[in-house]
Amino acid sequence: MEEAPSGLKEKEREEMLRVENTLKDSLPINELVNIFGSDSFLIGGAVRDVILGKSPGDFDFMSRYTVDTIKHNLDNLGFTETQWKEDVEFESGKYSFNSGAKVFNFVIEGKEIQVASIGGKEVHELIANADSNLSCCAFDMGSLKIQNPDFFVEILNKEFRFIDVELVKNDPMKIVNALKQISRIPDLKISDADMEVISQSIPMVIEFFTENPHRRHKLKPLFGNINSGQVLSLFENFDTNNILDGLDKKKNKLNVSGRFHSFSVEDLEPEIKVKLSAFIASRFGKRFDPTKLFNNKVNSVTYEIDSAGSILSCCQIDGERLYATSAVSSEKIVELVGDLCRNNYNVWSTISISSTLLINLCPSAGLNIVEDPALVEKIITNNYPQYKGKLVIEIKRGHTVFSKIGSDDTPQVLVMS
């Protein structure tokens, strides 16, 4: 096993090796190096996501190869050029080129790749123009090593800071990127000064998207996440000029691997819905409550079905919240929930403190019990404003639980991926 930088603590060294190995396993290294060279870097969201234990999505690379060289290499591999568009769709076998930013977009082995030609610029020069430290950790495609351990540790500790505050104050998209991280990482640590910059910049964001309605799609990632309520609250005191209208405030369905099926309730075939309903009722037995079956709290469902057409597991879902899970065995619950955790940035749920089996299954499925009372309150009230001022948070059976004042419901633990 290769050694990580010596300046890190033992746990940090272990985490860095995990990240490096995950990135090596996630990427077709040889193919990418053939396109834009070994003197190139993966930087930004994919590195951050792996550090935080999430599945990487799109991959942003910086290459020292010239635009002509990258284009030549793509052509030689059989890619054909297609027109670049603002809200570009990645297409297999094709690439698009943004001449202004010198960025290529293409798909290889199912991975969405963006590569920018940076010439002789050093990594530290690129970082100086970045929005925040969360986008600054670089993975060297030659050495297959993380290049800047200080940024690595900050991301690992979920510490947020702007790289250049003055740049941020004049760039609405840098504020949007910060809001995106707030919406997805409820325990993100942000200084009061940086939070003040974000709050004071909301009018600038509103003005920008009012004047550029064709770019409103850039606001979509702010919503449908576990902590989107905090983002929405930042807009409450301003006239938004309707820039948020029509944006989904929760996920229509979650992502899954090819083994499972995921549909919004409205797109679910009637015969499958009947089959799922019967399965759920049979698994709950005498405890089955028909009012909780595909009710108005459920907007999607994920399930596994075998070759004979029998349901093996299913989960009713409300946005990112797992509302009810049923399966033929505990193992199948872990497999289904684990798949959801791996393929989505956030998955969360609440579980009755009396449901010992489900609570014990959570770690194996990729769900962690939230023990910080302040974080429990933040997540619950951001998703359910009616709970503000009405939460009772206490310790029961060794876990932090919450309940609503005046409710007879059993206290719940909060779990999240």
N, C-alpha and C positions, 0 to 999 in steps of 0.2 A: 504493500500500500504506500502511495506517495505521500509525502508530508505537506501539510498546509503551512502558511506563514506562521513563524514562531511567536509573533507578537500577540496572537490570539489566545484566549483561554481554551482549556481543553474542550469544553462543550462547543465553543465557537469553531474550533478546528474540525471537530466531528461534523458540525453542520455544514461547513464549507465543503468538505469532502463529499458529503451527501449531495449538495447542490451541483458540484462539478460532475459527479457520476450521473446524476439525473439528467443534466443537460447533454452529456455525452450519449446517454441512452435514448434521449428524445429526438436527437437530430441526426440526419444523414450527413455526418461530418465530411466524408470523402467527396460526396457529390457537391456539397456547398463550397468546399475549398476549391474544387475544380472550377467553379463559376466565378468566385470573387477572391480567391487567394487565402493563404494561411495567415497573412498579415492583416487580419480583419477581426472585428469584435462583435459579439452579440451584446446588445446594451438595451436597457429599458425594461418594459413590462414583463417579458418572459423570464428574465433573470430574477426580478423582484418576486414574481409569482412563485417560482420554485423555492426561493428563500423562505417565503411565507407558507410553504407546504401546499401550494395550489398547483393545479395543472396548467402549464404554460399554454397560451393561446397563439396569438400572432407573434412572429419573431422578427425583430428589427436588428439589422446588421449594418456595420460601418466598414467599408472596404477601401483600400488604397488603390485598387485597380481603377483605371480610367473608365469613363462611361462607355467609350468605344470597345474596350476590352471586355467589359461585362456583357455588353450587347452581343459581341462576337461569340462569346462563350455560350450564351443562351441560344443563339441561332444554331450553333454547332450541335447542341443537345436536342434540337428539334422543336424548340419553342418558337411560336410565331407571335409577332407583336400585334397588340390590339390597342385601341384608343384609350388613353388615360382619362378617367373621370373623377370628379370630386369625391363621390361616394362609391369608390371603385369596388367592383365585384371581382374576387379572385377566381380565375378560371383555369382548370387543368390544361396543361399544354400551351398556355398563352402567357405573355407578360405584357404589362403596360409600363410606360415610362413617364414620370413627371419631370419635365425638362427644367422647371424652376427650382425644384428641390434636389434634382439629380438623384431621384429615387426610382428603383425598379420594384414592381410588385409581381409575384408569381407564386405558383403552388408546386411543391415538390414532396412526394410521398405523403400527400394529405396535409402538409404543413403550409400555412400562409406565411410567405416570406416577403419582407421588405428590405432592400439593401440600398444604402446611399453611398455614392462615391465621394470620399472626403479628401482625396489627395494626400498631402503630407501632414495634415493636421494630427496633432497628438491627442490622445484620449483626454488629457486634462483640459485642452482647449475646447473640446466638444462639451465637456461637463460644465465649463464656465457659462455656457449658454443654455443649459438645461433648466427645467422648471423647478424640480425639487430633487432632494437626495434619493427619493424612491426610484428615480429613473436613471441613476448614475452608476450602478454597479455593472462592470464590464467583464465579459467572459472572453478570453483570448482564444481564437480558433486555431492558433498555432500550438500553443502550449497546453490548451484545454484547461486553463487555470483562471480563477477569479483574479483580476488585476488590482483591485482597490479594496483591501480588507476593511478599511475604515467605513466606507459606505455599506459594505456587507453587514457589519455589526449594527449599524444604525437601522438598516432595514429589518434585520433579524429581531431587533428590540422594538420594532414598530414606532420608530422615532421619525417624525416628519419635520423637515425644515426647507425653506426656500434657498436656492443657491445664490440668487441675486434678487433681492427684494425690489430694487428699482426696476429691473426688467419685468418682473411679475406685475407690478402696478400698471404697466402700460400694455399688457398682453392678456386679453380676455381668455384665450385658450389655455394659458398657463393656470389661470384661476379655475377654469373648467376641469383641468387635469387634477388639480388639488381637490376639488369637490368630488370627483370620481373616487378618489382614494378614501375620502371621508365617508362616502356612501357605502363602500364595500368593507371598510375596516373599522368597526365600531370602537375598538380599543386603541386606535391610532393616537399617539402622543404628539400634540401640537402645542407650541408655546402660545401664550396669550398674544404676543406681538404678531406672530404669523396668522393667528386666527383673526386678529383685528384687520390685517391686510385683506384677508379673504372677505370678511364682512363688508368692509368699505368698498370693495371692488365689485359687489353685486350690481350696482347701477351700471357700471361699465359693461358687464356681461349682458345685461338686459338690452342696453343700447346696441351692442354689437350684433346680437341675434335679431333685433328689430330691423336693423339696416341690412342684415344678411340672412333673410329667411331660408335661403337655399342651404344654409349650413346648420339648420336646426337639428339635423340628425346627430350632430355632435353632442347634443344634450341627452340623447337616449340612454347612454351608459350611467347617467346619474341616478336613474330611477329603477325601481324593481329590485333594489338591493336591501340587505338587512338593516342598513343605517340610512336609507334614503330620506327618512323622516327628518333627520337633522338638516339635510341639504334643503328640503322643502321649507323648513322653518326659517332659513336664511333669506328666502325670497318673500316671506310673509308681509314684511313692512314696506314693500315696494309695489308700484304698479308694474306688473310684468309685461304689459303690452301683449298679452296672450301668447308669449313665446313658449309657454309650457303646455298650452292646449294641445290635446291629441296625443301626448306622449303617454305611453303605458306606465302606470305607477306601480305595476308589479309584473313579474314574469308571466307570460302566457303559458309557457311550459318549460320544463328543465331539460338540459342536455343529458343524454345517456350514451353508452357504448352500443355497438350493434347487437349485443345480446338482449337488450331490453327495448321496450317500446315506450314512447312518451307522446301524449296527445293532450291538447286542450280538450276540455269536456265537450265543447261545441263541435269539435272535429272527431269525436269518438264514435265509431260505428255502433248503431243501436244494439246489434246482437252481442258485440263485445261488452258493452255497458251492462247488459242483462247478465252476461256470464260473470263479469267482475262483481256485480252486486250480489249474485248468489254465492260466489266464493267468499266475499267478505262476511256475509251473514253466517255462513257455515263455520268460519274460523272463530268468530266471536261467540257463537252459540247463544246461551241464555243471556250473556252480557250485551248482545247486539241491540243497538239503539238505531232504528231505521231513520230517525231524524238527522243522523250524522252521515248518511249515505248520499254522496254527491249533492250536498246541500249548497246553499249560497256562499258558503265559506270555501268551497272547493272549485278551483278553476282549471285543474289539470290532473292527469293520472299517469303514473308510470307502472309498467307491469312486465312480468316475464311469463311466457307461454311456451309449453313444450311442443314437440312435433305432432303430438296427438291432439293438440288443441286444449289441453288442460292448463289452467292458471296455476302457476307455481308461487307467485308473489305479486303484490301490488301495493301501491301507495297513493292515497289521495293527497293532493298538494294544493296549498293556497299560496301562490306566488313562489317564494323560496321556502315556505314553512311546510314541513311534513306534517300533514294533518292526521292521518291514520294509516298504519301499515299492517298488512296481513300477509301471511306466508304459510307454506306447508311445514316449515321448520324454522328454528332460530337461525340456522345456517343460511337459509334463503333470505331472511330479513337482513342479515349482515351483508350478504352479497348485493342485494338491491340498494340498500342505503349507502354502502361503500361505493358503488358505482356512481350514485348521485353526488356523493362528496367529491369524488375524483374529477368529475366532469363539469362541475359548477363551482363558481367562486365561493358562493355562500349557500349552505343548506343549514336550516335550523329547525328546532321543534321545542315543544314543551311536553314534559312527561310527568305524570302523577308520581309523587314521592313514594306511593305505595306499589308502583309497578317496578319491583326490584329487578325482574328479569330483563326488561327493556333497558333500564339504567345500566345494568351490568354489560349489556351488549354494545352500548354506545362506543366505547374506545375501539373495539374491534371493527366497527363500521366507519370509523373516522370522525365521530362526533365527540366533542369535549364538553364536559359539564362546566358551565360558567359559575364560578364560585365568588367572583367579585361582586358584592352587592350593588355598587355604583354602576357597573356594567350591565347587570341584570335590569336595573331600573331604566337605564338609558335605552336598551334594546326594546324592552316591553313598551315603554311610553312613546318611543319614536314610531313604533308600529301600531300601537293602540292608544291614541291620545286620551281616550276616555279613562285610562288608568292613572293619569297624572293626578297626584295628590291622594290616590286611593289604594296605593300598593302597600302591602305588608310584606316585608322581607325579613326572614329569620333563618335560623339553622335547625334543620330536622334530619335525623339519621345521618349526621355528619356532612350534609350538603346544604348549600344556600338554596332556599325555596322562596317562592313568592305566591301571594294570593291577593284577592281584591277585598277591600273592606266591605263587609256585609254579605259576602258570597259564601255559600255552603260548599263550594267546590274544594276538592282535596288540594293542598298546596302542591305546586309544580316546580320541577327543576327546569332550567333553561339549558339546552344543549345546542352547540353550533360547530360547523366544520372549520 
